[in-house]
Amino acid sequence: MRSPHLPEPAGRAAAPAPVRALSGWATVGWALLAFFAWLAAEALVLIVFLARWFARNPGVPLDVDKVAHDGYVVSIAAIVSMAVQCGVVIFAVRRAQQPIAEYLGLVRRPHMREIVFCLASVAVLLVASDLLSLLIGHELVPPFMVKVYEAARDAGAPAILLLLIAAVVAAPIGEELMFRGFLFRGWASTRLGIVGTIVVTSAIWAGIHVQYDWYGIVQVFCLGLLFGWVRARSGSTLLTMMMHSVCNIAATAETAVIIDWLS
């Protein structure tokens, strides 16, 4: 059944360039390459940070937990790794001689009622998640987010700004291009189908969020199902980027309020 809030694209002046999706296995191969490039970029940022730290603090024991939650390290690693990952994805699409924007779902501009519907959906899901957390006695803000926010806040305004760029811009663009863009396009036309692709991409996306506990991973999975449905229904990854960004803004704001005002 078609949702009246997410109508079919209408009123285009010209037909989009034809798209031929990569095979399922080719999509897996390129996705793995992008994943390892992402890991390598994060590792490189960490190596540079450690080299700089040891040069400035000879003989001083390293606080591993502090490094793992350092606002600058986390933010720069996220920004650099997402840029590298996006580069691999774009290269894969170009090498297949496919239109990049169309392939990744970046062509159609969302309708206003779609935007309103998606924002309302995100709001309902986030409020329901917080209410459930309160009901079962689970913390509203994951410990990882608390430590990263506190480290960035203590480091000053530049660190907070960098954290916001990483959370609100880099992560939504990089992760949505990969999961609701590249993987969705490559797998939706295979035996997985659209429903299977939504479930599998949501599960993988949730699984990479190892900084959270099981409850946080389940929350990410549920968000992935919503994002995947919107991607399938609207044909727009721009919508899911917006939703992802709003979720991260809400999570960051909630973290700041709880730590700075309510604790």
Buried (B, 14 or more C-beta within 10 A) or exposed (E): EEEEBBEEBEEEEEEEEEBEBBBBEEBBEBBEBBBEBBEEBBEBBBEBBEEEBEEEEEEEEEEEEEBBBBBBBBBBBBBBBBBBBBEBBBBBBEEBEBBBBBBBBBBBEBBEEBBEBBBEBBEEBBEEBBEEBEEEEBBBBBEBBBBBBBBBBEBEEEBBEBBBBBBBBBBBBBBBBBBBBBBBBBBBBBEBEBEEBBBBBBBBBBEBBEBBEEBBBEBBBBBBBBBBBBBBBBBBBBBBBBBBBBBBBBBBEBBBEBBEEEE
